[in-house]
Amino acid sequence: QVRLMERGGDSVQPGGSLRLSCQTSGFSYKRACMGWFRQAPGKAREGIASIDGFLQSTYAASVQNRFRIAKDIATSTLDLQMNNLKPEDTGMYYCAARVTPSGTCSGGYLTNGEYNYWGQGIQVTVST
């Protein structure tokens, strides 16, 4: 059974940093595509970062050069380091997995429909 569980959400001030983690289990993590999505109040869920089975990462323009996605293969954990946080980064953050029959995934995926497993989400609030 595929499981994804996010942790690390918090409230921070603008300019601050936060690190989210997603503990995964139940699938071949090493070669899977993984993504981080967020949903701001009143807005649709959007993809912000992805990393594929060959550790190639893709970022949305809104977080480029501020956020960093990383895979810890040893612990099957997906991290998102968020720096220079802005109020517009506030929202629910979701970890997602694109699990393929072959177990190997390559490419950058930032669209909701391209992932087939989701975590329950965790809140990040950026405010003074």
N, C-alpha and C positions, 0 to 999 in steps of 0.2 A: 504494500500500500504506500503510495507516494504521500509524503508529508513535508510541508514547508512551514516553518514557524519563525516569524520575525521577532527581533528584540532590539532594544536600544533606543526606542522612541523617547522623546523628552521635550521639554520647553527650553528654548535657548534664546539669547538676545541676538539681534542682527550683528553680523560679523563673526559670530561664533562658529564652532565646529561640533559635529556630531557623527558618530559612527553607528550605522545599523548593521545587524547581522541576521542571516537567515540560515537556520539549521535545517538541513535536508536529510531525507532518508527514503528508501524504497525504490530507488532507480539508480541507473548508472550515471553518477554525477560528473565524473571526470570529463566525458565527451559531450555532455548535454549543453544546450544553450540555456542561459539563465538571464533573467531581466529584473530590473527594478522599475516599478510604476508608481505613480502617485495620483491622488485625486484631491483637488482643492475643493473647498465648499462650493457647491453649486455648479461645479464643472465636471466634465467627463474625465475619466481616468486616462492618463497619458504615460507613454513609455519615456523614461529618462535615461536609462543606461542598460546595456546588454553586454554579455560576454559569451563567446562561443566555446566549442569544445577544443579549440586550439589557442584559447586565451586572447583572441582578438576582441577588442572592446569597441563599442559604439555609444555615442552620447547624443542626447538632444542638445540643440543649440543653447537652450536656457540654462544648462548645467555644465556645459563644456568648460574645462579648465578650473572648475570649482569642485566637482564631484569625481570620485574615482571608484570604479567597480573592480572587485578582485575575487578570485576563487581560491579557497584554501582546500586543496584536494585531499590533504591528510585528514581533515576534520569534516569534509563535505559541507563546508560553510561558505556562504556567499556574503561578502561584505560590501558596504557602500560607505565610503568616507566622504563626508560632506563638509566643505570648508566655505568660509565667507558666506554664511547663510543669510538669506534675505527674507523679508516677510512673505513674499510671494512663493517661497518654498514650503509654506505651511500646508499641511494636508495629511491624508492617510497614505502611508507608503506600503506597497505590496511587493512581495517577492514572487517571481513566477518562473516556471520551468517549462521548457519545450522538450518533451520527451518523445524521441522518435523510435520506430521499431528497430532500427539498426543500432541505436544507442549513440550514434555520432551525429553531431549537429555543427554546421559551420555557417557563418554569416551573422549580420547584425539585425536583430528583430526588435522593433519598438512599437509594434501594433498589438493590441489586446488579443485579437483573434489568432495570433501566431503562437500563443502559449496555451497549453492544455492543463496546467496545474497551477494553483494559486495558494498563497498563504492567506491568513485571515486579515492581515493588515495591522499597522501600528501607527500611532499618531505622532506627528512632528509639528511643533508649534514654534514659530519664530516671531517674537514680539518683544517690545521694550517693557 
